[in-house]
Amino acid sequence: MNTDTSENTDIQSASKTFSTSMVISGIRCTLSYVVFPWLLPLAGVAGGVTAGLGLPIGLIAIFFNVLSIRRFWTSDHNLKWIIATINAGVIILLLILVVMDLADLLS
């Protein structure tokens, strides 16, 4: 078995997972800071819808960020510390949004 091919596949998988996690996190942030507060009210949609949409997207984004960290560590990528730090920062921001969504839903 060729270990170079296996390592390359692991690195590609880790990079793809990182990209996916960043896209989903970006979508969640765009919804939170552009669509929900600005565009939905202009369209006449009530604010109560936002937490119901944001919460599952935030949780999915957190899942993919954790998966990204895991993949970079298992592939022993040379940028694993940098990627883990970026992902951890995004997870913290997403957790804040999740808490805010839960507070909106429970109030």
C-alpha positions as CSV (number, residue, x, y, z in Angstrom):
1,M,0.0,0.0,0.0
2,N,1.3,3.5,-0.9
3,T,1.4,5.6,2.2
4,D,1.9,8.8,0.2
5,T,-1.5,8.3,-1.5
6,S,-3.2,7.5,1.9
7,E,-1.6,10.6,3.5
8,N,-2.7,12.8,0.5
9,T,-6.2,11.4,0.8
10,D,-6.3,12.2,4.5
11,I,-5.1,15.7,4.0
12,Q,-7.6,16.3,1.2
13,S,-10.4,15.0,3.4
14,A,-9.3,17.2,6.2
15,S,-9.1,20.2,3.9
16,K,-12.6,19.5,2.5
17,T,-14.0,19.2,6.0
18,F,-12.4,22.4,7.1
19,S,-13.9,24.2,4.0
20,T,-17.3,22.7,4.7
21,S,-17.2,23.8,8.3
22,M,-16.2,27.3,7.4
23,V,-19.0,27.6,4.7
24,I,-21.7,26.4,7.1
25,S,-20.4,28.7,9.9
26,G,-20.3,31.6,7.4
27,I,-23.9,30.9,6.4
28,R,-24.9,30.9,10.1
29,C,-23.2,34.2,10.7
30,T,-24.7,35.7,7.5
31,L,-28.1,34.7,8.7
32,S,-27.5,36.1,12.2
33,Y,-26.1,39.4,11.1
34,V,-27.6,40.2,7.7
35,V,-30.7,38.1,6.9
36,F,-32.4,37.9,10.2
37,P,-32.0,41.5,11.5
38,W,-32.2,43.3,8.2
39,L,-33.7,41.3,5.3
40,L,-36.5,39.4,7.1
41,P,-38.0,42.5,8.7
42,L,-38.0,44.2,5.3
43,A,-39.9,41.2,3.9
44,G,-42.4,41.4,6.8
45,V,-41.3,38.1,8.4
46,A,-41.6,38.0,12.2
47,G,-38.5,37.8,14.3
48,G,-39.6,34.7,16.1
49,V,-38.6,32.6,13.1
50,T,-34.9,33.4,13.4
51,A,-34.0,31.3,16.4
52,G,-35.9,28.3,15.0
53,L,-33.8,28.5,11.9
54,G,-30.5,29.6,13.5
55,L,-30.3,27.0,16.2
56,P,-30.1,23.9,14.0
57,I,-27.8,25.6,11.5
58,G,-25.5,26.6,14.4
59,L,-25.5,23.1,15.8
60,I,-24.6,21.6,12.4
61,A,-21.8,24.2,12.0
62,I,-20.4,23.3,15.4
63,F,-20.5,19.6,14.4
64,F,-18.6,20.2,11.2
65,N,-16.0,22.4,13.0
66,V,-15.4,19.6,15.5
67,L,-15.2,17.1,12.7
68,S,-12.6,19.4,10.9
69,I,-10.4,19.5,14.0
70,R,-10.6,15.7,14.3
71,R,-9.7,15.1,10.7
72,F,-6.7,17.5,10.8
73,W,-5.4,15.8,13.9
74,T,-5.9,12.3,12.5
75,S,-4.2,13.2,9.2
76,D,-1.3,14.8,11.2
77,H,-1.5,17.8,8.9
78,N,1.3,20.4,9.5
79,L,-1.3,23.1,10.0
80,K,-3.3,21.2,12.6
81,W,-2.6,23.7,15.4
82,I,-3.6,26.7,13.3
83,I,-6.7,25.0,12.0
84,A,-7.7,23.8,15.4
85,T,-7.4,27.4,16.8
86,I,-9.5,28.8,14.0
87,N,-12.1,26.1,14.4
88,A,-12.1,26.6,18.2
89,G,-12.7,30.4,17.8
90,V,-15.6,29.7,15.4
91,I,-17.1,27.2,17.7
92,I,-17.0,29.7,20.6
93,L,-18.8,32.3,18.5
94,L,-21.3,29.7,17.3
95,L,-21.9,28.6,20.9
96,I,-22.8,32.2,21.8
97,L,-25.3,32.2,18.9
98,V,-26.7,28.9,20.1
99,V,-27.2,30.2,23.6
100,M,-28.9,33.4,22.2
101,D,-31.2,31.2,20.0
102,L,-32.1,29.0,23.0
103,A,-32.8,32.1,25.1
104,D,-35.1,33.4,22.3
105,L,-36.9,30.1,22.0
106,L,-37.4,29.7,25.8
107,S,-38.6,33.2,26.4
